[in-house]
Amino acid sequence: MSQGEAAGRGTAKPQDQGWAWMVLLAEVVLQGLTLGFPSCIGVFFTDLQHEFQASNSETSWFPSIMVAVLHGGGPLCSILVKRFGCRFVVMLGGLLSGLGMVSSSFCKSISQLYLTAGLITGLGSCFSFQAGVTVLGYYFVRWRTLANAVASTGVSLGFTLWPLLSRYLLDEMGWRNTFLIFGGILLNCCVCGAIMRPIQLASGSLPQSAKPKEEPGSRAEEVQLSNGASPHHPTLQQHTKRTKCLQMLQKYLAFDIFCQNKGYQIYTVGVTWMMMGFALPHVYLVPYATHHGVEERKAALLISIIGLINIFIRPLTGLLSGHRVFTGRRIYLFSLAVLLCGLSNFICVISAEFSVLILYCIILSIAMSGIGSLIFQVLMDVVEMDRFSSALGLFTILESITLLIGPPLTGLLVDITSDHHYVFYNSSFFLISAALFMGLSFCALEKKNRLREASKAHLDNPSRYQYSETSTEPKAESQSPPAVEYITSI
């Protein structure tokens, strides 16, 4: 049956059934290919250092750029999805990712690697991942929560498999040929995109973007026309462009929420600071282990252990955080997970034995599972859902900045001191301080809100500064598909 016939009948409902499950399978693979890929970069760290005679700081810029672009490219991806559609953007991302890794196999300097594997592959992974997540919002309504939970297992699978494959290929054929093969593997994102065919909605449920909308400044033009003035007057055109620009910034980057909502302000600052230390173990764990005499194959296995445990622990932490006992307290659960993540780094400082590092990876993985399952749920708790997409845009861009500069700064410290322990000292400092800041700040904010509520008990609506649970229940199935959101995964 053609799409036109389906639309004509007005009863086609492809959501939550049939091809939707194939799309979900494609999204699992897509997340493993994109979000799981940076986990293997630490395996190549020492080889790239020797090949390009680069310092720790110079080498760490390569994974930092990749991860920062992967997390911060959401607004650009959103614009492309709105213009060309999800399927095209997923396939474009796969093409860029593959092209970036193939090009990186011919690099003659570490700076060229920043552009190819760092910027191009990172941007391609961002496009494929975030457009793929958006597709799930169209294909699933009733089972949307389940679909996102299942799709996130692809990240853990990628964390588990990429380092093992990297170590094997690196031993067999060197890093250049390995990157060439990785380029071919990442092209499979295009296959996943091909599966995500445009959805044919039932009549009467067209996307909101298809509905006519009054453009900013149109009223002003109407007034000018009624007065006999031309709508193409230079002053009016300049005012209209300025209005559109401000509206675009407000749509994708919620600076107004950041200035007005204390809960969002505290949480964004806390997570941004946390990201300075969060990525350090992923970048430096393998070189740290090999530097202390651990076999290279065993060192690569450490990252895979983190991913394997994540497969089982992350869904459990998600279920636990959804219990009514934690209603209004998820920020404290998140802070506790960040604190545990920071404290676990001291295990590496005590000993670099392989058995001790396995214990470290187990504890780190448990803490990471809590952070990964809660980071966006807490954001939903502190921001109204109708502004969640724009709040998430600013949130991810700010965290991508610290993800970018954190590893190179720590690498510079290691170069100066020749002591890899500073990787874990730095990571612990940022994580523990962020956990204490968020936990204590929200505790003080909650106390302040209780005092305010006591003095204004007659008001029904909560203060805009209040930290409170925001309803995240899905609306009726007949609603329009959701707007594009910039979703990342830790």
ABEGO torsion letter per residue (X at the ends): XBAAAAAAAGABBABGBEAAAAAAAAAAAAAAAAAAAAAAAAAAAAAAAAAAGBBAAAAAAAAAAAAAAAAAAAAAAAAAAAAAEAAAAAAAAAAAAAAAAAAAAABABAAAAAAAAAAAAAAAAAAAAAAAAAAAAAABAAAAAAAAAAAAAAAAAAAAAAAAAAAAAAAAAEAAAAAAAAAAAAAAAAAAAAABBBBBBBBGABBAAABBBBBBGAAAAAAAAAAGBBAABAAAAAAAAAAAAAAAAAAABBAAAAAABAAAAAAAAAAAAAAAAAAAAAAAAAAAAAAAGBBAAAAAAAAAAAAAAAAAAAAAAAAAAABAAABGAAAAAAAAAAAAAAAAAAAAAABABAAAAAAAAAAAAAAAAAAAAAAAAAAAAABBAAAAAAAAAAAAAAAAAAAAAAAAAAAAAAAAAGBAAAAAAAAAAAAAAAAAAAAAAAAAAAAAAAAAAAAAAABABBBAABBBBBBABBBBAABBBBBBBBBBBX
